[in-house]
Amino acid sequence: MPVFRVLDEALEVRHRHEVLRVEAWGTDSARVRVAQYRIPTDSVGALDTAPEHSGTVTVGAEKTTAQLVNGELTVTVAFHGAESQLTFTRTSTGEELLAEQPEHPWAPGAREFKGNRSGAYEIHQRFAAYEGERLYGLGQHTHGRLDHKGLRLDLVQRNGEVSIPFALSSRGYGFLWNQPALGRVEFAENATRWTADQARGIDYWITAAPTPRDILARYADATGHAPELPDWASGFWQCKLRYRTQNELLAVAREHKRRGLPMSVIVTDYFHWSAMGDYRFDSDEWPDPQAMVDELAELGIELMVSIWPTVSPLSENYEDFRDRGLLLGSDQGAEVHHLVQDKGMAARMQVSVYDPTNPETRAYVWDLIRRNYLDLGIRVFWLDACEPELDPAHHENTTLYAGPGAQTVNVYPRDNARLFAEGMAAAGQPGTVLVSRSAWAGAQRYGAAVWSGDIPATWDSLRAQVRAGLSVAVSGIPWWTTDIGGFHGGDPDDPAYRELMIRWFQYGVFCPLFRLHGDREPRMPWGYAQTGGPNEVWSYGEEAYGILKEQLFLRERLRPYLHEQMRVAAADGVPPMRPLFVDFPQDEASWAVEDQFLFGPDILVAPITEPGARSREVYLPAGRTWTDAWTGDAYDGGRTLTVEAPIERIPVFTTRGAELPLKEGE
């Protein structure tokens, strides 16, 4: 016989060794935790403190059933024989949103704990599948789809694969698997199953907010709101694989200004350091960084520096990192997790990785950053390889201050961003942008801006970026960017590649962050001697330069509008770049559109992602009148048009009455 306990805005159920707790966790939302014997008292997940909620929470229990009602979410626990089953319904209609489904009619039930003799378990959590359901979010992936239904996704951080286990369903709910363990999720036709390879319990959050916008708002309330984007960050960010010297970087910044081109940020990439783990400039290549920062400031340009979490055994700080226990540990073997040919190395050598889940590590690393970068006036940081990148990629062999890597390693990029956000706050600095190659749920509260990693310079990759950026947006990260032109390759002298660069640049104008980067031809072997081919807007010939120049000024005209949307993102959790269904949930066709997006409520963007294309079909959502931004022609929504797209522009539409300066002179 189960034992029900009605608590203050919570319900607890005990049956045999299992303890299940359902708690109100924000408006229309609940947190569900299940464990053997007792609910763990500590968690490194994204749900720190329950947000306030509107309305009254009611909890009741009978002999074999119990119920918690919080606004539009009703959670029912019902026992069927020896197993309990959770069902989530919309309070106002009784509609089933999600329900547990047993693994087998007899045993096990919907929740399975497989012990490993360590006090942790391999855990399966199974739910029913629903015909026609679409599932969005889940971080960032390279599979090229926006709807994840029918896919199996690994829950692990990799270069280009960002694991944020939040899903927004077309059935009207949002779901966070609040478990940073390695694992997988399967959105199959017969069931949805979340798996943690090693964990102490089940922990998830669900909301039944009425609309996609409300779901995103509730999710931000639960996991943290992004700050407002700094004013300087909305402009153009210039980067190539590596500017090797102070003079080389300054020459590019000066040339931009000589040509009258806007630039907000320029980047000092990897290997600018004396050694990994020193966290300071190599004085042979960067003899006077203070003078460099000062000159850039006079030009109105911020300097961003690349920060890797790797620590070389040749670093002047290595013994401190090692002896104070600040490095990522190993379950078995030496505490080295990557192979790099850093400065001072004749060949690739094993290096270590710091552990940002340790508060002492965060304090130690920040002190180095403050002394060697912030005190120079550098306040923008590129958190590269922060998955962390491992070689070999044995994530399960890591150990962290937060716990065994198999249970906790997915929070690494979030806590790496936390290191810098806390440091900036302690130094009395305003918030900044932390360009991060990975993230986890809640990273947005620390100012993490995800970029899509080291991607190919291909049309297939460009198509995938459109979906990847929208998935990140739905996952709660409003700041996102891509390497315009792709990272791996691209010949600036090749007319075919120039076309790709133009189309990618036109798409990048409407991304939250507008950033050019890549390792162009001629390429060099990986290592500290790399520089990469030219990657400035004038590197692609006169025709391309004229087009890219116009796009730079288009972005400048859009910056006030973008900051309006970023204020909305900070307050309400609604990202500026988003799928059509966020604003048009009643338009069924909007849920199926994967290659267009909204840029705020008044701009619809349809990127060109095919070589040689000079037109494309564009769907205009129902319920509004849309105006072609370039021709001025107006169209009622709810229809698909074939729209001209000469090489100088991509299709863009605005809502009728929106006064936006897309065309020069408006």
RABELPE-V609873 format. One record per backbone hydrogen bond with DSSP energy under -0.5 kcal/mol. CO is the residue of the C=O (numbers start at 0). NH is the residue of the N-H. E is the energy in kcal/mol with one decimal. If there is no record, write none. Layout:
BEGIN
CO&NH&E, CO&NH&E
END
This chain:
BEGIN
1&3&-0.5, 2&13&-2.6, 4&6&-0.7, 4&11&-2.6, 6&8&-1.0, 6&9&-1.0, 8&23&-2.3, 9&6&-2.4, 10&21&-2.9, 11&4&-2.9, 12&19&-2.8, 13&2&-2.7, 14&17&-2.1, 16&36&-4.2, 17&14&-2.4, 18&34&-2.2, 19&12&-3.1, 20&32&-2.5, 21&10&-2.8, 22&30&-2.6, 25&24&-0.6, 25&28&-1.6, 27&207&-2.5, 28&24&-1.8, 29&205&-2.6, 30&22&-2.5, 31&203&-2.6, 32&20&-3.0, 33&201&-3.1, 34&18&-2.9, 34&36&-0.5, 35&37&-2.3, 45&47&-1.0, 50&25&-0.7, 51&26&-0.7, 55&70&-0.7, 57&68&-2.8, 59&66&-2.9, 63&78&-2.3, 64&61&-3.5, 65&76&-2.8, 66&59&-2.4, 67&74&-3.2, 68&57&-2.1, 69&72&-2.0, 71&73&-0.5, 71&90&-1.8, 72&69&-3.0, 73&75&-0.5, 73&88&-2.5, 74&67&-2.4, 75&77&-0.5, 75&86&-2.1, 76&65&-2.1, 77&84&-2.2, 78&80&-0.5, 79&82&-1.3, 82&79&-3.1, 84&77&-2.2, 85&99&-3.0, 86&75&-2.7, 86&88&-0.5, 87&96&-2.9, 87&97&-1.6, 88&73&-2.4, 88&90&-0.6, 89&92&-0.7, 89&93&-3.2, 94&89&-2.6, 97&87&-3.3, 98&127&-3.0, 107&103&-1.4, 108&102&-1.4, 109&125&-2.6, 111&113&-0.5, 111&123&-2.2, 112&114&-0.7, 113&121&-2.8, 119&115&-1.5, 119&117&-0.5, 120&122&-0.6, 120&198&-2.3, 121&113&-2.8, 122&195&-2.2, 123&111&-2.4, 124&193&-2.8, 125&100&-1.6, 126&191&-2.5, 129&132&-1.8, 133&169&-2.3, 134&147&-3.3, 135&137&-0.5, 135&167&-2.4, 137&163&-0.6, 139&161&-2.1, 145&147&-0.5, 147&150&-2.1, 150&186&-2.7, 152&184&-2.3, 153&155&-1.2, 154&182&-1.0, 155&157&-0.5, 157&160&-2.0, 159&161&-0.6, 160&157&-2.6, 160&162&-0.6, 161&139&-2.3, 161&163&-0.9, 163&165&-2.7, 164&176&-2.8, 165&137&-3.2, 166&168&-0.5, 166&174&-2.7, 167&135&-2.4, 168&171&-1.7, 172&168&-3.0, 173&206&-2.2, 174&166&-2.8, 174&176&-0.5, 175&177&-1.2, 175&204&-2.3, 176&178&-2.4, 179&409&-1.6, 181&196&-3.1, 181&197&-0.6, 182&154&-2.5, 183&194&-2.8, 184&152&-2.7, 184&186&-0.5, 185&187&-0.9, 185&192&-2.1, 186&149&-2.8, 190&187&-1.6, 191&126&-3.4, 192&185&-2.4, 193&124&-2.7, 194&183&-1.8, 194&196&-0.5, 195&122&-2.6, 198&120&-2.9, 199&35&-0.6, 201&33&-2.0, 202&177&-1.2, 203&31&-3.4, 204&175&-2.7, 205&29&-2.4, 206&173&-1.8, 210&214&-2.5, 211&215&-2.4, 212&216&-2.0, 213&217&-2.7, 214&218&-2.4, 215&219&-2.1, 216&220&-2.2, 217&221&-2.0, 218&222&-2.4, 219&223&-2.5, 229&232&-1.2, 230&233&-1.0, 231&234&-1.0, 234&513&-0.7, 235&237&-0.5, 235&263&-3.1, 235&264&-1.8, 236&515&-2.6, 237&266&-1.3, 241&243&-0.7, 244&248&-2.0, 245&249&-2.4, 246&250&-2.1, 247&251&-1.4, 248&252&-2.0, 249&253&-2.8, 250&254&-2.1, 251&255&-2.3, 252&256&-1.9, 253&257&-2.6, 254&258&-2.1, 255&260&-2.7, 256&259&-1.1, 263&301&-3.0, 264&237&-3.1, 265&303&-2.5, 266&268&-0.7, 267&305&-1.9, 268&271&-0.7, 271&281&-2.8, 274&277&-2.5, 274&278&-0.7, 275&311&-2.5, 279&273&-1.0, 280&282&-0.7, 281&284&-1.0, 281&285&-2.4, 284&245&-2.4, 285&288&-0.6, 287&291&-1.8, 288&292&-2.8, 289&293&-2.4, 290&294&-2.3, 291&295&-2.5, 292&296&-2.3, 293&297&-1.9, 294&298&-1.4, 295&300&-2.9, 296&299&-1.3, 301&265&-2.2, 301&303&-0.5, 302&379&-0.8, 303&267&-3.1, 304&381&-3.0, 306&383&-0.8, 308&353&-2.7, 310&351&-2.5, 311&314&-1.7, 314&317&-1.2, 316&320&-2.5, 317&321&-2.9, 318&322&-3.2, 319&323&-2.1, 320&325&-2.5, 320&326&-0.5, 321&324&-1.2, 325&354&-2.6, 328&398&-1.7, 333&335&-1.7, 336&390&-2.7, 337&350&-2.5, 339&341&-0.9, 339&348&-3.1, 340&527&-1.1, 341&344&-1.8, 348&339&-2.4, 350&336&-2.1, 350&337&-1.4, 351&310&-2.9, 352&327&-3.9, 353&355&-0.7, 354&357&-1.4, 356&358&-0.6, 357&360&-0.5, 357&361&-2.1, 358&362&-2.0, 359&363&-2.4, 360&364&-3.0, 361&365&-2.0, 362&366&-1.8, 363&367&-1.4, 364&368&-2.4, 365&369&-3.4, 366&370&-2.2, 367&371&-2.3, 368&372&-2.1, 368&373&-2.0, 369&374&-2.5, 372&375&-1.4, 372&377&-2.0, 373&376&-2.0, 376&378&-0.6, 379&304&-1.8, 380&382&-0.7, 380&434&-1.5, 381&306&-3.5, 381&383&-1.5, 382&385&-0.6, 382&436&-1.6, 383&308&-0.5, 384&388&-1.6, 386&412&-0.5, 391&393&-2.2, 392&394&-0.9, 393&396&-1.7, 394&397&-1.7, 395&405&-0.5, 396&330&-3.8, 397&404&-2.5, 398&328&-2.6, 399&402&-1.0, 402&399&-2.3, 403&406&-1.5, 403&407&-1.7, 404&408&-2.4, 405&181&-2.1, 407&410&-2.2, 408&411&-1.8, 410&414&-2.4, 411&415&-1.9, 412&416&-1.9, 413&417&-1.9, 414&418&-1.8, 415&419&-1.1, 416&420&-2.5, 417&421&-3.0, 418&422&-1.7, 419&423&-2.6, 420&424&-2.2, 421&425&-2.6, 422&426&-1.7, 423&428&-2.7, 424&427&-1.6, 432&380&-1.1, 432&434&-0.8, 433&435&-0.6, 433&448&-2.7, 434&382&-2.6, 435&450&-1.9, 436&159&-0.5, 439&442&-2.4, 441&444&-1.3, 442&445&-1.5, 442&447&-1.3, 443&226&-0.6, 443&446&-1.7, 446&433&-2.5, 447&449&-0.5, 448&435&-2.9, 449&480&-1.9, 452&454&-1.4, 454&486&-2.2, 454&487&-2.4, 455&457&-1.3, 457&461&-1.9, 458&462&-2.5, 459&463&-2.0, 460&464&-2.0, 461&465&-1.3, 462&466&-1.1, 463&467&-2.7, 464&468&-3.0, 465&469&-1.4, 466&470&-2.3, 467&471&-2.2, 468&472&-1.9, 469&473&-2.2, 470&138&-0.6, 470&474&-1.1, 471&476&-1.8, 472&475&-1.5, 475&477&-0.7, 477&479&-0.6, 478&449&-1.7, 479&512&-1.9, 480&451&-1.1, 481&483&-1.2, 482&485&-3.0, 483&516&-0.9, 486&488&-1.3, 486&518&-3.0, 487&456&-1.3, 489&491&-0.7, 489&520&-2.1, 490&493&-2.0, 492&494&-0.6, 493&497&-2.4, 494&498&-1.8, 495&499&-1.5, 496&500&-2.8, 497&501&-2.4, 498&502&-2.4, 499&503&-2.6, 500&504&-2.7, 501&505&-2.4, 502&506&-1.7, 503&507&-2.7, 504&508&-1.5, 506&509&-1.5, 507&510&-1.8, 512&514&-0.7, 513&236&-2.6, 514&483&-1.8, 515&238&-0.6, 517&240&-1.2, 517&519&-0.9, 518&488&-1.8, 519&532&-2.2, 526&529&-1.8, 530&241&-1.6, 535&538&-2.6, 536&539&-0.6, 537&540&-0.6, 540&544&-2.6, 541&545&-2.3, 542&546&-1.6, 543&547&-3.1, 544&548&-2.6, 545&549&-1.5, 546&550&-1.9, 547&551&-2.1, 548&552&-1.6, 549&553&-1.9, 550&554&-2.3, 551&555&-1.7, 552&556&-1.9, 553&557&-1.5, 554&558&-0.9, 555&558&-0.8, 557&561&-2.6, 558&562&-2.4, 559&563&-1.6, 560&564&-1.8, 561&565&-2.3, 562&566&-1.8, 563&567&-1.5, 564&568&-2.4, 565&569&-2.2, 566&570&-2.1, 567&571&-3.5, 567&572&-0.6, 567&573&-0.6, 568&572&-1.7, 572&574&-0.7, 575&577&-0.6, 575&599&-3.3, 577&597&-3.0, 578&581&-1.2, 578&582&-0.5, 579&582&-1.1, 579&583&-1.7, 581&212&-0.6, 583&586&-1.2, 585&587&-1.0, 586&589&-1.4, 586&590&-0.7, 587&590&-1.0, 588&591&-1.3, 589&580&-0.6, 589&592&-0.9, 591&593&-0.6, 596&604&-3.0, 597&577&-2.1, 597&599&-0.6, 601&654&-1.4, 602&598&-2.9, 603&652&-2.5, 604&596&-2.0, 605&650&-0.7, 606&608&-0.6, 609&612&-1.5, 613&644&-3.3, 615&642&-3.1, 617&640&-2.8, 618&620&-0.6, 619&637&-3.5, 619&638&-1.1, 620&623&-0.7, 623&636&-2.0, 624&655&-2.4, 625&634&-3.0, 626&653&-2.5, 627&631&-2.4, 632&627&-3.2, 634&625&-3.5, 638&619&-2.9, 640&617&-2.9, 640&642&-0.6, 642&615&-1.9, 645&648&-2.3, 650&605&-2.3, 651&628&-2.6, 652&603&-3.1, 653&626&-3.3, 654&657&-2.2, 657&659&-1.1, 659&661&-1.8, 662&665&-2.0
END
